[in-house]
Amino acid sequence: MFVVAMIVLVLSVIAIIRGLTERFKNPINELKGRISYLEKRVNDLENDK
């Protein structure tokens, strides 16, 4: 029974860590996409002049 509890504990910790990394990674990727879009718009506006 102790071994099963340890396995469940380890799997729970791994799941929590994965959830936290996904929570931090998704907004960063979204911001990178927005920044690249804005950089493209600025370049397009500069080239139009």
Secondary structure by P-SEA (a helix, b strand, c coil): caaaaaaaaaaaaaaaaaaaaaaaaaaaaaaaaaaaaaaaaaaaaaaac
